[in-house]
Amino acid sequence: MPTLPLTLAVITRNEAGSIARCLDSVPFAAEKLVVDSGSDDDTVAIAQAHGARVVHQDWLGFGAQRNFATTQCAHDWILVLDADEYLSPELALELWQRLPELIAGDAPAAYLRRRTIYMGRPMRFYRPSVGEKLARLYHRGRARWSDARVHESLRFEGAAPTLRAPFDHANNPTLPHKQLKVLRYAELKCRDWLDKRKPVRMWQAPFVFVLAFAKDYLFRLAFLDGWRGFLIAQTAASYALYKRMRYYEMVNNPDSVASATALLHKHDIDR
């Protein structure tokens, strides 16, 4: 498959178990760039062995880290994947066929569909895990990532096409991985709320868990995926509630921000 003027950009930290699969799934990228924030495993060596140029950047938050990666790319068109994501062969072929038209046109970006692998198998019915549309392919002069510490999004104006075939997300290999991710994401989100001085609304807490669980389990069809769907809905609802409890603590006990940061750093889950 001949290469095209495209950069694959991946941000990493301790992703030795997945980075090779991610990089190898995009054989047509003329450049593969890994922006690493201080891995102490074999991530950097593996990435280089699989054709990537590695740049170090201390962690800035998800949005800012992606924007930094954008500045390091050799090509204007950029494909962003996380280390635990990879193109399906069908999407790799579709991208290779459609990229020349996209590059020649004036579209700011394109949407890709993400399929989630959870507990070793693809989710079949849970809507956010089956064909979720994400803007991951973009022209760096026409789009920019938001500066959010977590849950960043690609901002652009104008119409963007959607590709048909999916890419895969090997989501959280174990429940302990997921729980650590919940702690990390909640801390980052609450720091964003703190910066914006978002009002504390603890009166919502008694309702948040029930409503969030119902949204995922019933309306997003998680119940059709059996016990795996139940676990996804329960984890999402717990995250929604925990964020609010943690934010209440940050506002009422500002010293907890520094002490929690030190604890998460000690256990290497602060990125």
C-alpha positions, 0 to 999 in steps of 0.5 A: 500500500503506497504511502500518502501525505498523512501523519498518524499522531499518537500520544503515549505513556507506558503503552508498550502492550498496544503501541505496535498494533496501533502503528502497524494498522496505518501502513499508508501514513507517510509519517508516524509520530508518537508524543510520549510524556515519560514512559518508563517501559518499552513504549519508546523503543517499540514505537521507533522499531515500528517506524515512528518518530518519537518526541518527548513532551511532559504531560499538558492535559489531553487537549493541549497534548494533542495540540502540541502533537499537531505542531510536530507533524510533518503533514497538514492532514493528521490521523489521531489514534490512542495507543489502544486503538487501531484501524480495521483492515476495512477502514485502512483500505477505505481511508487509503482510497478516499484520502487523495480526494479529501486532501485535494478538497477543502473539508476541515475534517472527517468522522470515523466510527469507533467499535469498542472491544470490551472484556475481549469481545466487541460490544454488539448493541450499546450505542456509544460502543457500536459505530460511535462517530468521532472526528479523528482525521483533520487538516491542522489549518482548519481544526484544533483540539479544545484545551480541556484536560480530559474529554477534549474534542476537535473544533472546526467549522463546515461539513465533514464526511463520515467514513463507513468502516470502523476502527477498534478500541481495545477498551480497558483490558481489566476492571482495575484498569477501568477504575484507575482511569475513572479516578484519573479522568474524574480528577482532570474533569474536576480541575477543569470545573474548578478553573471555571468556578462551576457552581457546586450542585450536590443536590443533584447527587441523589439523582445522578447515579439513577439517571446516568445508569438508566440512560446507558442501560436502557436508552443506550441499549446496554441491557442487550449486551447482557452482564457486560452492558450492566457493568458498563452502565454501572461504571458510567453511573458511578463515574458521574456521581463520583465526579460531583462528590470529588468536586464538592470536596475540592471546593470545600477543602482546597488542600485536597487538590494537592494531596490527591495529585501527590497520591495519584502521581505516587501510583503513576495514574496522574497523567 
